[in-house]
Amino acid sequence: MTDTAKLRIGTRGSPLALAQAHEVRDKLANAHPELAEEGAIAVTVITTTGDKILDRALSEIGGKGLFTKEIDDALMGGDIDLAVHSMKDVPTVLPDGMILPTILPREDVRDAFISLKYKSFAEMPAGSVIGSASLRRQAMILNKYPDLKVVTFRGNVQTRLRKLSEEQVDATLLAMAGLNRLGQPDIATAPISEDDMLPAVAQGAIGITIREDDAQCKKWLAALHCETSAIRVAAERAALKALDGSCRTPIAALAEFQDDGSLRLRVSIVRPDGSERLDTERMIAKPDIATAMAAGTDAGEELKQRGGPDFISA
């Protein structure tokens, strides 16, 4: 970080997180000449709790904020000016004094099936092992393919691919958005249709947080904001919030604009063992942030009531 930096971006240090931070840096530099000067934007790597503990499932080490807390602290402490996040990692309630004014245009929302042996789940014989760190992916696989076995499988893209090549598992899953942003979409054996596996809330979306009173950052970031992506993310996150969702909860949601301009929101919850899945959906005729959030809240509350208090913790 240089002393002359006009803007300091905070990010995790994984290759994907850095790719996302650099994308934001480049977009800002292209939009504002004063940020295009050499050294005007600095990227600061911050190690989070989720990065430090790699030998346990995320659900065992603390729920919400595992990949954001230390970055939030740096932002609110003035060590950085903005933070770049994968929106699926961002808790539904932000710390006091922090806002999320910018969502970038959303990438591919699908999960990617990755295997050196098989082309799809359907090809895998009973007892085949799939590695995933995501309770959502694990539960959805078990719901649809109860004869398969899932194991917790953490690490960045490179680590998971190494484990796959070592035959620790027969297949794994990653987000297509991440592979695209790394310039490695060919790593995917096949994308998984949203109808076959509903994505994580806000999968494929990048969000930027700043201090609420930082007028200059707000001004700079306005050029990067995608309102249609923000409406979709708002609907999905409202459903997650209504369900009290964290990384302990197998919850999936996807909001998509239809050809007529309406918004279709699908939300699912699954028992962790895959034994039961509940689904609902909403159609919003004239979507904006407020109507999208209202629909998401309504959908989440419906599933919470239908599932009862023991559904997700069963």
Secondary structure in CASP SS format (residue, H / E / C, confidence):
PFRMAT SS
TARGET T0000
AUTHOR 0000-0000-0000
METHOD secondary structure of the structure
MODEL  1
M C 1.00
T C 1.00
D C 1.00
T C 1.00
A C 1.00
K C 1.00
L E 1.00
R E 1.00
I E 1.00
G E 1.00
T E 1.00
R C 1.00
G C 1.00
S C 1.00
P H 1.00
L H 1.00
A H 1.00
L H 1.00
A H 1.00
Q H 1.00
A H 1.00
H H 1.00
E H 1.00
V H 1.00
R H 1.00
D H 1.00
K H 1.00
L H 1.00
A H 1.00
N H 1.00
A H 1.00
H C 1.00
P H 1.00
E H 1.00
L H 1.00
A H 1.00
E C 1.00
E C 1.00
G C 1.00
A C 1.00
I E 1.00
A E 1.00
V E 1.00
T E 1.00
V E 1.00
I C 1.00
T C 1.00
T C 1.00
T H 1.00
G H 1.00
D H 1.00
K H 1.00
I C 1.00
L C 1.00
D C 1.00
R C 1.00
A C 1.00
L H 1.00
S H 1.00
E H 1.00
I C 1.00
G C 1.00
G C 1.00
K C 1.00
G C 1.00
L C 1.00
F C 1.00
T C 1.00
K H 1.00
E H 1.00
I H 1.00
D H 1.00
D H 1.00
A H 1.00
L H 1.00
M H 1.00
G C 1.00
G C 1.00
D C 1.00
I C 1.00
D C 1.00
L E 1.00
A E 1.00
V E 1.00
H E 1.00
S E 1.00
M H 1.00
K H 1.00
D H 1.00
V C 1.00
P C 1.00
T C 1.00
V C 1.00
L C 1.00
P C 1.00
D C 1.00
G C 1.00
M E 1.00
I E 1.00
L E 1.00
P E 1.00
T E 1.00
I E 1.00
L C 1.00
P C 1.00
R C 1.00
E C 1.00
D C 1.00
V C 1.00
R C 1.00
D E 1.00
A E 1.00
F E 1.00
I E 1.00
S C 1.00
L C 1.00
K C 1.00
Y C 1.00
K C 1.00
S C 1.00
F H 1.00
A H 1.00
E H 1.00
M C 1.00
P C 1.00
A C 1.00
G C 1.00
S C 1.00
V E 1.00
I E 1.00
G E 1.00
S C 1.00
A C 1.00
S C 1.00
L H 1.00
R H 1.00
R H 1.00
Q H 1.00
A H 1.00
M H 1.00
I H 1.00
L H 1.00
N H 1.00
K H 1.00
Y C 1.00
P C 1.00
D C 1.00
L C 1.00
K E 1.00
V E 1.00
V E 1.00
T C 1.00
F C 1.00
R C 1.00
G C 1.00
N C 1.00
V H 1.00
Q H 1.00
T H 1.00
R H 1.00
L H 1.00
R H 1.00
K H 1.00
L H 1.00
S H 1.00
E C 1.00
E C 1.00
Q C 1.00
V C 1.00
D C 1.00
A E 1.00
T E 1.00
L E 1.00
L E 1.00
A E 1.00
M H 1.00
A H 1.00
G H 1.00
L H 1.00
N H 1.00
R H 1.00
L C 1.00
G C 1.00
Q C 1.00
P H 1.00
D H 1.00
I H 1.00
A C 1.00
T C 1.00
A E 1.00
P E 1.00
I E 1.00
S C 1.00
E C 1.00
D C 1.00
D C 1.00
M C 1.00
L C 1.00
P C 1.00
A C 1.00
V C 1.00
A C 1.00
Q C 1.00
G C 1.00
A C 1.00
I E 1.00
G E 1.00
I E 1.00
T E 1.00
I E 1.00
R E 1.00
E C 1.00
D C 1.00
D C 1.00
A H 1.00
Q H 1.00
C H 1.00
K H 1.00
K H 1.00
W H 1.00
L H 1.00
A H 1.00
A H 1.00
L H 1.00
H C 1.00
C C 1.00
E H 1.00
T H 1.00
S H 1.00
A H 1.00
I H 1.00
R H 1.00
V H 1.00
A H 1.00
A H 1.00
E H 1.00
R H 1.00
A H 1.00
A H 1.00
L H 1.00
K H 1.00
A H 1.00
L C 1.00
D C 1.00
G C 1.00
S C 1.00
C C 1.00
R C 1.00
T C 1.00
P C 1.00
I E 1.00
A E 1.00
A E 1.00
L E 1.00
A E 1.00
E E 1.00
F E 1.00
Q C 1.00
D C 1.00
D C 1.00
G C 1.00
S C 1.00
L E 1.00
R E 1.00
L E 1.00
R E 1.00
V E 1.00
S E 1.00
I E 1.00
V E 1.00
R C 1.00
P C 1.00
D C 1.00
G C 1.00
S C 1.00
E C 1.00
R E 1.00
L E 1.00
D E 1.00
T E 1.00
E E 1.00
R E 1.00
M E 1.00
I E 1.00
A C 1.00
K C 1.00
P C 1.00
D C 1.00
I H 1.00
A H 1.00
T H 1.00
A H 1.00
M H 1.00
A H 1.00
A H 1.00
G H 1.00
T H 1.00
D H 1.00
A H 1.00
G H 1.00
E H 1.00
E H 1.00
L H 1.00
K H 1.00
Q H 1.00
R H 1.00
G H 1.00
G C 1.00
P C 1.00
D C 1.00
F C 1.00
I C 1.00
S C 1.00
A C 1.00
END
